[in-house]
Amino acid sequence: MRGALDGVRVIELCQVMAGPFCGQVLGDMGADVIKVEPPETGDQTRVGMGQHAFRAVNRNKRSITLDLKDPGDIAILHQLVETADVLTENFRPGVATRLSADYETLRAINPRLIYASISGFGQTGPYAQRPGFDLIAQGAAGVMSVTGEPGGNPVKAGVPVSDLSAGLFCAIGILSALHSRTTTGEGQRIDTSLWEGALALGIWETAELWVTGKPPQPLGSAHRLTAPYQALRTKDGHITVGGNNQKLWLRLCATIGRADLPDDPRFATNADRMANLPALVDELEQALAGRTTAEWVDALLEAGVPAGPILDYAQVVADPHTRAREMVVEMEHHEAGTVRALGIPVKLSATPGTIRRPAPLLGQHSDEIRAELDADG
C-alpha cells in the first residue's frame, strides 16, 4: 500500500532531535528520507546512551556519509538535491552558506526544492546566533515560567516540547509548501525554531496575559480557567478529574459523597471555586482519601465525570489501549535485535503510515544511494 508521501524525497542534514523527528514524521508517511551524516562520527546521538535516542527518531530513513567540507562530497550532495523535493537542516544560521548548502545555492540547482531550516531562535532577530537547546528555548519562550507548583523552583516540561513542537511545525510547513508547489511549480524556504515552537504552544497563557495584564504563574496540574480540573490525591496515589463545568461539578460532588459542596458559597460557581482553589482541593481530597485511584476512576467514569489515573511510561506502554491503538511496535534492528518503539499517532484510512525500516547504521545506504545517482546520470 502506498504511503501518503510515497514518491517524495527528503534530504536530511539534521542531528539530535527536532530535525530528525520532523524527518521521521515524513518517513512514517511514506517519504524517502535520506539522512546525510558526517563520516566516522555520524549524528551526535549515535554515541553511548544516545544511541537509544537516535533509534527513537530515525526510523524509515536511509543513511549516507558525506563530509560537507569536502568539495567532492558537496558535489554529491548537490546531485542528491537535484533529485529531492525537500531538504531539512538544523545548522546554526550562517553555517549552511559556508558549506555551499544554503537555500540560494541549492535553489539554483533545483527551483522546486523546499528548504526547511530549524534552529534555536530562527534565521533572523537578535537571538539568531544563540545555540538551539530544548531547555534554553523552554526558558526563553515562557514555558518554564508556568510549569511546576506555585512558589517552586523553575521546572521544564517533562518532555522536550521545544524540540518536538519545532519538528512538528516544520513538518506542517513542509506539507503546506508541497501543496503550494502543485500550483506554483516552485519551492520555497521554511524557517522555524525551537523557541517559536515552544512559544506557539503558549496560546492560552499569552491570552491570559493580554486580558489581565499579569503574566501567568505556575499552577501545578490545575487549570487556568476552570476548577476542579487537576490531579487530586486518593487513598493510594492520585487521580485526574475534570469537573470543569457546573453539570460535571454537581455529578462529581454527588459521586464522592459530598453533595453539600455546591451549596457552600466558596464553591457555588466556577469563579468561586477558582478564587478558593486551595480550600476546594482540601475538601475534595478529604473525600477521595477513602478509596483507591482505580476505584474512583471506575465510579467517576460511570457517573459521567471525566477522570483517569496518572501512569508512568512503563504502565502506559503496557496498557491495553496503547496496544489496541498500535502505539507500541516492534522491529528488527541490524545490531540491537528486536527493539520496541512508539507507533504512528495519526491513522490514515486510505494511505496509512508504515514502519518499513529501523534507524539505519552509519552510512548503511551510501553505496546504494550513490548507485542510484549514477543510474540517474
C-alpha positions as CSV (number, residue, x, y, z in Angstrom):
1,M,0.0,0.0,0.0
2,R,1.4,3.4,-1.0
3,G,2.0,5.9,1.8
4,A,0.6,9.4,1.5
5,L,4.1,10.8,0.8
6,D,5.2,8.0,-1.4
7,G,7.5,9.5,-4.1
8,V,8.6,12.4,-2.0
9,R,12.3,12.5,-1.4
10,V,13.7,14.3,1.7
11,I,17.4,15.1,2.3
12,E,18.1,15.4,6.0
13,L,21.1,17.5,7.1
14,C,20.0,17.3,10.8
15,Q,21.2,15.9,14.0
16,V,19.9,15.2,17.6
17,M,16.1,15.6,17.9
18,A,14.0,18.4,16.3
19,G,15.1,17.9,12.6
20,P,15.3,14.1,12.8
21,F,11.9,14.0,14.4
22,C,10.5,16.0,11.5
23,G,12.1,13.6,9.1
24,Q,10.7,10.6,10.9
25,V,7.2,12.0,10.7
26,L,7.6,12.4,7.0
27,G,9.2,9.0,6.6
28,D,6.4,7.3,8.5
29,M,4.0,8.7,5.9
30,G,6.0,7.2,3.1
31,A,8.7,9.7,2.2
32,D,12.1,8.5,1.1
33,V,14.2,10.2,3.8
34,I,18.0,10.2,3.1
35,K,19.9,11.1,6.2
36,V,23.3,12.8,5.4
37,E,25.8,12.2,8.2
38,P,29.5,13.1,8.8
39,P,31.8,10.1,8.2
40,E,33.1,8.2,11.3
41,T,31.0,10.1,13.9
42,G,27.6,10.4,12.3
43,D,24.7,12.0,14.2
44,Q,25.8,13.2,17.7
45,T,23.3,10.9,19.4
46,R,24.9,7.7,17.9
47,V,27.3,7.7,20.8
48,G,26.8,5.8,24.1
49,M,23.4,6.0,25.7
50,G,22.4,8.5,23.0
51,Q,22.1,5.6,20.5
52,H,18.7,4.8,22.0
53,A,17.6,8.3,21.3
54,F,18.9,8.0,17.8
55,R,16.9,4.9,17.1
56,A,13.8,6.6,18.5
57,V,13.7,9.4,15.9
58,N,15.5,8.0,12.9
59,R,13.4,5.0,11.6
60,N,12.2,4.9,8.0
61,K,15.5,6.6,6.8
62,R,18.5,5.7,4.7
63,S,21.9,6.9,5.8
64,I,24.7,8.2,3.6
65,T,28.0,9.6,4.9
66,L,29.3,12.8,3.3
67,D,32.0,15.3,4.5
68,L,30.4,18.6,3.7
69,K,33.8,20.3,4.0
70,D,35.0,18.2,1.1
71,P,34.3,19.6,-2.4
72,G,33.7,16.1,-3.8
73,D,31.1,15.2,-1.2
74,I,29.4,18.6,-1.6
75,A,29.1,17.7,-5.3
76,I,27.4,14.5,-4.3
77,L,25.0,16.5,-2.1
78,H,24.2,18.7,-5.0
79,Q,23.4,15.7,-7.1
80,L,21.1,14.5,-4.4
81,V,19.4,17.9,-4.3
82,E,18.7,17.6,-8.0
83,T,16.5,14.5,-7.2
84,A,15.0,15.9,-4.0
85,D,11.7,17.5,-3.1
86,V,12.7,18.7,0.4
87,L,15.9,19.4,2.3
88,T,15.9,19.9,6.1
89,E,18.8,21.4,8.0
90,N,19.5,22.5,11.6
91,F,22.8,24.2,11.3
92,R,23.3,27.4,13.3
93,P,22.4,30.3,10.9
94,G,25.3,31.0,8.5
95,V,26.9,27.6,8.6
96,A,25.0,26.3,5.6
97,T,26.2,29.2,3.5
98,R,29.8,28.3,4.4
99,L,29.2,24.7,3.3
100,S,27.5,25.7,0.0
101,A,24.4,24.1,1.3
102,D,22.3,27.2,1.8
103,Y,18.9,27.9,0.2
104,E,20.1,30.2,-2.5
105,T,22.8,27.9,-3.7
106,L,20.5,24.8,-3.7
107,R,17.5,26.6,-5.2
108,A,19.7,27.4,-8.2
109,I,20.2,23.7,-8.6
110,N,16.6,22.7,-8.1
111,P,14.0,25.5,-8.1
112,R,11.3,23.1,-6.9
113,L,13.2,22.4,-3.7
114,I,11.5,23.0,-0.4
115,Y,14.3,24.0,2.0
116,A,13.4,23.8,5.7
117,S,15.6,25.2,8.5
118,I,15.2,24.5,12.2
119,S,17.3,26.5,14.6
120,G,17.3,27.6,18.2
121,F,15.7,31.0,17.6
122,G,15.2,31.4,13.9
123,Q,17.3,32.8,11.0
124,T,16.7,36.4,11.9
125,G,16.4,38.6,15.0
126,P,18.8,39.5,17.8
127,Y,19.0,35.9,19.1
128,A,19.5,34.1,15.8
129,Q,23.1,33.0,16.7
130,R,22.1,31.6,20.1
131,P,22.5,27.8,20.3
132,G,19.5,25.6,19.9
133,F,18.7,23.5,23.1
134,D,15.3,22.5,24.3
135,L,16.0,23.7,27.9
136,I,17.1,27.1,26.8
137,A,14.2,27.5,24.4
138,Q,11.7,26.4,27.1
139,G,13.1,29.1,29.4
140,A,13.2,31.9,26.9
141,A,9.7,31.1,25.5
142,G,7.9,31.2,28.8
143,V,7.2,27.5,29.2
144,M,9.2,27.2,32.4
145,S,7.6,30.2,33.9
146,V,4.2,28.4,34.1
147,T,5.4,24.8,34.8
148,G,5.6,23.3,38.3
149,E,4.0,24.1,41.6
150,P,3.2,27.6,42.8
151,G,6.2,29.1,44.6
152,G,8.5,26.4,43.5
153,N,11.8,26.4,41.6
154,P,11.7,26.7,37.8
155,V,10.8,23.4,36.2
156,K,11.0,22.4,32.5
157,A,8.2,20.4,30.9
158,G,8.9,16.7,31.4
159,V,9.1,16.0,27.6
160,P,11.2,18.1,25.2
161,V,8.4,20.3,24.0
162,S,10.6,22.8,22.2
163,D,12.4,20.2,20.1
164,L,9.3,18.2,19.3
165,S,7.0,21.1,18.5
166,A,9.6,22.6,16.2
167,G,9.8,19.3,14.4
168,L,6.1,19.1,14.1
169,F,5.7,22.7,12.9
170,C,8.4,22.1,10.4
171,A,6.6,19.1,9.1
172,I,3.4,21.1,8.8
173,G,5.3,23.8,6.9
174,I,6.8,21.2,4.5
175,L,3.4,19.7,3.8
176,S,2.0,23.2,3.2
177,A,4.8,24.0,0.8
178,L,4.4,20.8,-1.1
179,H,0.7,21.6,-1.6
180,S,1.6,25.1,-2.7
181,R,4.1,23.7,-5.2
182,T,1.4,21.8,-7.0
183,T,0.0,25.1,-8.3
184,T,3.1,27.3,-8.4
185,G,5.7,24.8,-9.5
186,E,8.2,26.5,-7.2
187,G,9.7,25.5,-4.0
188,Q,10.3,27.9,-1.0
189,R,12.1,28.3,2.2
190,I,10.8,27.4,5.6
191,D,12.2,28.9,8.8
192,T,11.1,27.8,12.2
193,S,12.8,27.3,15.6
194,L,12.7,25.6,19.0
195,W,11.8,29.0,20.6
196,E,8.9,29.6,18.2
197,G,7.7,26.0,18.6
198,A,7.5,26.4,22.4
199,L,6.1,29.9,22.3
200,A,3.3,28.8,19.9
201,L,2.1,26.3,22.5
202,G,1.5,29.2,24.9
203,I,-1.7,30.3,23.2
204,W,-3.8,30.3,26.4
205,E,-1.1,31.7,28.6
206,T,-0.5,34.7,26.3
207,A,-4.3,35.2,26.1
208,E,-4.4,35.4,29.9
209,L,-1.6,37.9,29.9
210,W,-3.3,40.2,27.4
211,V,-6.6,40.1,29.2
212,T,-5.4,40.5,32.7
213,G,-2.1,42.4,32.2
214,K,-0.4,40.0,34.5
215,P,2.0,37.1,33.5
216,P,0.5,33.7,34.2
217,Q,2.1,31.8,37.1
218,P,2.7,28.0,37.7
219,L,-0.5,26.1,38.9
220,G,0.8,22.6,39.2
221,S,-1.7,20.4,37.5
222,A,-4.6,22.9,37.9
223,H,-6.4,24.7,35.0
224,R,-6.1,28.4,34.4
225,L,-9.8,29.0,33.8
226,T,-11.9,26.3,35.5
227,A,-12.0,24.2,38.7
228,P,-11.8,21.4,39.6
229,Y,-9.6,20.3,36.7
230,Q,-6.4,18.8,38.1
231,A,-4.7,15.9,39.9
232,L,-6.1,15.1,43.3
233,R,-4.8,12.7,46.0
234,T,-6.6,9.4,46.7
235,K,-6.0,6.6,49.2
236,D,-3.1,5.1,47.2
237,G,-2.0,7.9,44.8
238,H,-3.5,10.5,42.6
239,I,-6.4,10.8,40.1
240,T,-7.0,13.4,37.4
241,V,-10.5,14.8,37.5
242,G,-12.4,17.1,35.1
243,G,-15.3,18.7,37.0
244,N,-14.9,21.8,34.9
245,N,-18.4,22.9,34.2
246,Q,-21.4,23.2,36.5
247,K,-23.1,19.9,35.4
248,L,-19.9,17.9,35.9
249,W,-19.2,19.7,39.2
250,L,-22.6,18.5,40.6
251,R,-22.0,15.0,39.4
252,L,-18.6,14.9,40.9
253,C,-19.9,16.1,44.3
254,A,-22.7,13.5,44.3
255,T,-20.3,10.7,43.3
256,I,-17.8,11.3,46.1
257,G,-20.5,11.7,48.7
258,R,-20.2,15.5,49.1
259,A,-23.5,16.7,47.8
260,D,-23.2,19.6,50.3
261,L,-20.3,21.3,48.5
262,P,-22.3,23.0,45.7
263,D,-24.2,24.8,48.5
264,D,-21.0,26.1,50.1
265,P,-20.7,29.8,48.9
266,R,-17.0,29.3,48.4
267,F,-17.7,26.8,45.6
268,A,-21.1,27.8,44.2
269,T,-19.8,29.0,40.8
270,N,-16.7,28.4,38.8
271,A,-15.4,31.9,39.7
272,D,-15.9,31.0,43.4
273,R,-14.1,27.7,43.0
274,M,-11.1,29.4,41.2
275,A,-10.9,32.0,43.9
276,N,-10.9,29.4,46.7
277,L,-8.9,26.7,44.9
278,P,-6.7,25.5,47.9
279,A,-9.8,25.1,50.1
280,L,-11.6,23.3,47.3
281,V,-8.7,20.9,46.8
282,D,-8.6,20.2,50.5
283,E,-12.3,19.3,50.7
284,L,-12.1,17.1,47.6
285,E,-9.0,15.2,48.8
286,Q,-10.6,14.5,52.1
287,A,-13.4,12.8,50.3
288,L,-11.2,11.0,47.9
289,A,-8.9,9.6,50.6
290,G,-11.4,6.8,51.4
291,R,-10.9,4.8,48.1
292,T,-8.1,3.9,45.7
293,T,-7.5,5.6,42.4
294,A,-8.8,2.6,40.4
295,E,-12.0,2.6,42.4
296,W,-12.6,6.3,42.0
297,V,-11.8,6.2,38.2
298,D,-14.4,3.5,37.7
299,A,-17.0,5.3,39.9
300,L,-16.5,8.7,38.3
301,L,-16.5,7.4,34.7
302,E,-19.7,5.5,35.4
303,A,-21.2,8.8,36.7
304,G,-20.1,10.6,33.5
305,V,-17.3,12.6,35.2
306,P,-14.0,12.7,33.2
307,A,-11.3,11.0,35.3
308,G,-8.2,8.9,34.9
309,P,-5.1,7.6,36.5
310,I,-1.6,9.1,36.3
311,L,0.5,6.4,34.6
312,D,4.3,6.2,34.3
313,Y,5.7,5.3,30.9
314,A,6.1,1.6,31.9
315,Q,2.4,1.5,32.7
316,V,1.5,3.4,29.6
317,V,3.3,1.1,27.2
318,A,1.7,-2.0,28.9
319,D,-1.8,-0.5,28.8
320,P,-4.3,-2.4,26.7
321,H,-5.5,0.8,25.0
322,T,-1.9,1.5,23.9
323,R,-1.8,-1.9,22.2
324,A,-5.2,-1.5,20.7
325,R,-4.2,1.7,19.1
326,E,-0.9,0.2,17.8
327,M,1.2,2.8,19.7
328,V,3.9,0.3,20.6
329,V,5.6,-1.6,17.7
330,E,8.5,-4.0,17.4
331,M,11.1,-4.1,14.7
332,E,14.3,-5.9,14.0
333,H,17.4,-3.7,14.2
334,H,20.6,-4.6,12.5
335,E,22.7,-4.5,15.7
336,A,20.3,-4.3,18.6
337,G,18.0,-7.2,17.6
338,T,14.3,-6.8,18.4
339,V,13.6,-3.2,19.6
340,R,10.4,-1.5,20.6
341,A,9.3,1.9,19.5
342,L,6.3,4.2,19.6
343,G,3.8,3.7,16.8
344,I,2.3,6.2,14.4
345,P,-0.1,8.6,16.2
346,V,-2.1,9.6,13.0
347,K,-4.2,6.9,11.3
348,L,-5.0,7.5,7.6
349,S,-7.7,5.2,6.2
350,A,-6.5,5.1,2.6
351,T,-2.8,5.7,2.8
352,P,-1.7,4.7,6.4
353,G,1.7,5.4,7.7
354,T,4.1,2.4,7.9
355,I,7.3,1.5,9.7
356,R,9.3,0.0,7.0
357,R,12.9,0.0,8.4
358,P,14.6,0.6,11.7
359,A,17.1,3.5,12.2
360,P,20.0,3.0,9.8
361,L,23.5,2.1,10.7
362,L,26.0,4.9,9.9
363,G,26.4,5.1,6.1
364,Q,24.5,1.9,5.7
365,H,23.0,3.0,2.4
366,S,25.9,5.1,1.0
367,D,26.7,2.7,-1.8
368,E,23.0,2.2,-2.7
369,I,22.3,5.9,-2.9
370,R,25.5,6.6,-4.9
371,A,24.5,3.9,-7.3
372,E,21.1,5.5,-7.7
373,L,22.7,8.8,-8.5
374,D,24.9,7.2,-11.1
375,A,21.9,5.4,-12.7
376,D,20.0,8.8,-12.9
377,G,23.0,10.0,-14.7
